[in-house]
Amino acid sequence: MVALYGVMAIPLAAMIDVVLDRPHRIKWLGLTLILLCIPLNLFQSWQHEKGLIDSSRMTKAAYWAVFGRTERPEGFNDLLLVERKTTYAQAAPDLSKYRRVELPSEYTARVASPLDTMITDETGTARTVYRLGPQALWTPALHIPYEAITENDHAWIAAEWYVRVPSSSTQLNCVHSFEHEEKSYGYEGFEIKELDVEAGRWDTVRTLYLTPEVRTKKDLLRMYFWLRDTSNVLVDGPVVKVYERIAAH
């Protein structure tokens, strides 16, 4: 940032030069505004140092809530953008500050596929599931546009899948990502072996995914399973739940 000061000084000097060429009243008004920006800048630098101004999560509402203040107002954190992970592990949200959003059924309906296999589970119930193996490594992906998920800056996607793996060491990933112009971003893969799935029986896999900062509202959320070895695996689901943050007042 310091390296840019020289470049930033050029438009500042140009602005001062323009102000000095104006009539007397406008000139002094302009110079007064410029001089007032100096203590404002120093004060807001102090606010940033004390945590009243966040370097990456500020919103218009948060900025005006602390404008001219020396302490954070109550509920200030709820005005900030969501705190995104800086490491691989993303902390789970406080769902009391979120509400459940129902997605249109057209986006959550099970996707028919040549991988469909009719089986009978432990309860005697017939169900259609996906069968993965050496010749079929991916389940069909759900595609959900961001504009159908939320109008907010983010949402949490909770999904439940049902899987049957032959071994606890099966290389199977549950993948979430977004797609913009056929290019993926916001990729996150949940490894089955890290989710305590019991082998040889049907087990539930639960995932929680924070949407990234999307490029456009029409970008697609993609969710699917990816088999990375030659095992034979059965997959059913997902059941998708969306949580969006309740607006702070």
C-alpha positions as CSV (number, residue, x, y, z in Angstrom):
1,M,0.0,0.0,0.0
2,V,2.8,2.5,0.9
3,A,4.3,1.9,-2.6
4,L,1.1,3.4,-4.1
5,Y,1.3,6.7,-2.2
6,G,3.3,8.3,-4.9
7,V,0.7,7.3,-7.6
8,M,-2.2,8.4,-5.4
9,A,-0.6,11.8,-4.8
10,I,-1.0,12.6,-8.5
11,P,-4.8,12.8,-8.6
12,L,-4.8,14.5,-5.1
13,A,-2.4,17.2,-6.5
14,A,-4.6,17.6,-9.6
15,M,-7.7,18.1,-7.5
16,I,-6.0,20.7,-5.3
17,D,-4.8,22.5,-8.4
18,V,-8.4,22.6,-9.8
19,V,-9.8,23.9,-6.4
20,L,-7.2,26.7,-6.3
21,D,-8.3,27.9,-9.7
22,R,-11.9,28.3,-8.5
23,P,-13.6,31.5,-7.2
24,H,-12.6,32.5,-3.7
25,R,-15.6,31.0,-1.9
26,I,-15.4,27.7,-3.7
27,K,-11.6,27.6,-3.2
28,W,-11.9,27.9,0.6
29,L,-14.8,25.5,0.8
30,G,-12.8,22.9,-1.1
31,L,-9.6,23.4,0.9
32,T,-11.7,23.1,4.1
33,L,-13.1,19.8,3.0
34,I,-9.7,18.5,2.1
35,L,-8.3,19.5,5.5
36,L,-11.2,17.9,7.3
37,C,-10.4,14.6,5.6
38,I,-7.0,14.5,7.3
39,P,-8.3,14.1,10.9
40,L,-11.1,11.8,9.6
41,N,-8.4,9.6,8.0
42,L,-6.4,9.5,11.2
43,F,-9.4,8.7,13.3
44,Q,-10.6,5.9,11.1
45,S,-7.0,4.5,11.1
46,W,-7.3,4.4,14.9
47,Q,-10.7,2.7,14.5
48,H,-9.2,0.1,12.3
49,E,-6.4,-0.6,14.8
50,K,-9.0,-1.0,17.6
51,G,-11.2,-3.3,15.5
52,L,-14.1,-0.9,14.8
53,I,-13.4,-1.0,11.1
54,D,-12.8,-4.5,9.6
55,S,-10.4,-4.7,6.8
56,S,-12.5,-7.2,4.7
57,R,-16.0,-7.5,6.1
58,M,-17.3,-4.0,6.3
59,T,-20.7,-3.1,4.9
60,K,-22.5,0.2,4.4
61,A,-24.6,-0.5,7.5
62,A,-21.5,-1.5,9.6
63,Y,-19.6,1.6,8.5
64,W,-22.3,4.0,9.5
65,A,-22.9,2.1,12.8
66,V,-19.4,2.9,14.0
67,F,-19.0,6.3,12.2
68,G,-17.5,8.7,14.8
69,R,-17.7,6.1,17.6
70,T,-14.9,4.9,19.9
71,E,-16.7,1.6,20.8
72,R,-18.5,-1.1,18.9
73,P,-22.3,-0.8,19.2
74,E,-24.4,-3.8,20.2
75,G,-25.0,-6.2,17.4
76,F,-22.2,-4.8,15.3
77,N,-20.9,-8.3,14.2
78,D,-24.3,-9.0,12.7
79,L,-23.8,-6.0,10.3
80,L,-20.5,-7.4,8.9
81,L,-20.1,-9.7,6.0
82,V,-19.8,-13.4,6.9
83,E,-16.4,-14.4,8.3
84,R,-14.9,-16.6,5.7
85,K,-12.2,-19.2,6.4
86,T,-8.6,-18.4,6.2
87,T,-7.6,-22.1,6.7
88,Y,-9.3,-25.3,5.4
89,A,-11.6,-25.6,8.4
90,Q,-14.7,-23.3,8.2
91,A,-16.4,-22.8,11.6
92,A,-20.1,-23.8,11.7
93,P,-22.6,-20.9,11.8
94,D,-24.9,-19.9,14.6
95,L,-28.1,-21.1,12.9
96,S,-30.3,-19.1,15.4
97,K,-29.3,-16.1,13.2
98,Y,-30.4,-17.8,10.0
99,R,-33.7,-18.9,8.6
100,R,-34.5,-21.9,6.4
101,V,-35.2,-21.2,2.8
102,E,-37.3,-23.6,0.7
103,L,-35.8,-24.3,-2.7
104,P,-38.1,-24.8,-5.8
105,S,-38.5,-28.5,-6.3
106,E,-37.2,-28.2,-9.9
107,Y,-33.7,-27.7,-8.4
108,T,-33.8,-30.4,-5.7
109,A,-35.6,-33.2,-7.5
110,R,-33.5,-36.4,-7.9
111,V,-31.7,-36.5,-11.2
112,A,-32.4,-39.6,-13.3
113,S,-29.3,-41.3,-14.6
114,P,-28.1,-44.5,-16.3
115,L,-26.4,-45.1,-12.9
116,D,-29.9,-45.7,-11.4
117,T,-30.1,-49.1,-9.6
118,M,-33.1,-50.4,-7.7
119,I,-32.2,-51.9,-4.4
120,T,-33.9,-53.0,-1.1
121,D,-32.5,-51.5,2.0
122,E,-32.2,-53.0,5.5
123,T,-35.8,-52.0,6.3
124,G,-37.2,-53.8,3.2
125,T,-37.9,-50.5,1.4
126,A,-37.3,-50.5,-2.3
127,R,-35.3,-47.4,-3.5
128,T,-33.6,-46.1,-6.5
129,V,-29.9,-45.2,-5.9
130,Y,-26.8,-44.4,-7.9
131,R,-24.2,-47.1,-8.3
132,L,-20.6,-46.0,-8.7
133,G,-17.7,-48.1,-9.8
134,P,-14.7,-48.3,-12.2
135,Q,-16.9,-47.3,-15.2
136,A,-18.9,-44.6,-13.4
137,L,-17.0,-42.3,-11.1
138,W,-19.4,-39.4,-10.6
139,T,-23.0,-39.1,-9.6
140,P,-25.2,-36.7,-11.6
141,A,-24.7,-33.2,-10.3
142,L,-27.4,-31.0,-8.9
143,H,-27.3,-27.5,-10.5
144,I,-28.9,-24.7,-8.5
145,P,-28.5,-21.0,-9.6
146,Y,-27.4,-18.7,-6.8
147,E,-30.5,-16.5,-7.5
148,A,-32.7,-19.4,-6.4
149,I,-30.7,-19.9,-3.2
150,T,-30.7,-16.4,-1.7
151,E,-30.6,-12.7,-2.4
152,N,-28.0,-12.1,0.4
153,D,-24.2,-12.1,0.1
154,H,-24.0,-15.7,1.3
155,A,-25.9,-18.8,2.4
156,W,-25.2,-22.1,4.1
157,I,-26.0,-25.2,2.2
158,A,-26.7,-28.3,4.4
159,A,-27.0,-31.6,2.6
160,E,-27.7,-35.1,3.6
161,W,-26.6,-38.0,1.5
162,Y,-27.0,-41.8,2.1
163,V,-24.0,-43.9,1.1
164,R,-23.0,-47.5,1.3
165,V,-19.2,-48.1,1.0
166,P,-17.4,-51.5,1.1
167,S,-14.5,-50.1,3.2
168,S,-13.8,-47.3,5.6
169,S,-10.8,-46.5,3.3
170,T,-12.9,-46.0,0.2
171,Q,-11.8,-42.9,-1.7
172,L,-15.1,-41.1,-2.1
173,N,-15.6,-37.3,-2.0
174,C,-18.7,-35.2,-1.7
175,V,-18.0,-32.2,-3.8
176,H,-19.5,-28.7,-3.7
177,S,-18.5,-25.9,-6.1
178,F,-19.8,-23.0,-8.1
179,E,-19.6,-22.6,-11.9
180,H,-19.2,-19.4,-13.8
181,E,-18.9,-19.6,-17.6
182,E,-18.1,-23.3,-17.3
183,K,-15.3,-22.7,-14.9
184,S,-15.4,-23.9,-11.3
185,Y,-14.6,-21.8,-8.1
186,G,-15.4,-22.1,-4.5
187,Y,-14.5,-25.8,-4.6
188,E,-14.8,-27.9,-1.4
189,G,-14.5,-31.6,-1.2
190,F,-15.6,-33.6,1.9
191,E,-13.8,-37.0,2.2
192,I,-15.9,-39.9,3.3
193,K,-13.1,-41.4,5.3
194,E,-13.0,-38.2,7.5
195,L,-16.8,-38.2,8.1
196,D,-16.9,-41.5,10.2
197,V,-18.9,-43.4,7.7
198,E,-19.5,-47.0,8.7
199,A,-18.6,-49.5,6.0
200,G,-20.9,-52.3,4.8
201,R,-24.2,-50.6,5.6
202,W,-26.2,-47.5,4.7
203,D,-24.9,-44.5,6.6
204,T,-25.8,-40.8,6.5
205,V,-23.3,-38.2,5.3
206,R,-24.0,-34.6,6.3
207,T,-22.2,-31.7,4.8
208,L,-22.3,-27.9,5.5
209,Y,-21.0,-25.6,2.7
210,L,-20.7,-21.8,2.8
211,T,-21.3,-20.2,-0.6
212,P,-18.4,-18.1,-2.0
213,E,-18.7,-14.6,-3.1
214,V,-20.4,-15.3,-6.4
215,R,-19.4,-13.7,-9.8
216,T,-23.0,-13.4,-10.8
217,K,-26.4,-14.3,-9.4
218,K,-26.8,-16.8,-12.2
219,D,-23.7,-18.9,-11.3
220,L,-24.6,-22.5,-10.5
221,L,-24.0,-24.5,-7.3
222,R,-22.9,-28.0,-8.3
223,M,-23.2,-30.9,-5.8
224,Y,-22.1,-34.5,-6.6
225,F,-20.1,-37.5,-5.4
226,W,-16.8,-38.4,-6.9
227,L,-15.3,-41.9,-6.5
228,R,-11.5,-41.9,-6.7
229,D,-10.8,-45.7,-6.6
230,T,-12.3,-48.9,-8.1
231,S,-14.7,-49.8,-5.3
232,N,-18.4,-50.4,-5.9
233,V,-20.4,-47.7,-4.0
234,L,-24.1,-46.9,-3.6
235,V,-25.2,-43.3,-3.2
236,D,-28.7,-41.8,-2.6
237,G,-29.7,-38.2,-2.2
238,P,-29.1,-35.4,-1.5
239,V,-31.7,-33.7,0.7
240,V,-30.8,-30.1,0.5
241,K,-31.5,-27.4,3.1
242,V,-30.6,-23.7,2.6
243,Y,-30.0,-21.2,5.5
244,E,-29.8,-17.5,4.8
245,R,-29.0,-14.9,7.4
246,I,-31.8,-12.9,9.1
247,A,-31.3,-9.2,8.4
248,A,-30.0,-7.3,11.4
249,H,-32.1,-4.3,12.4
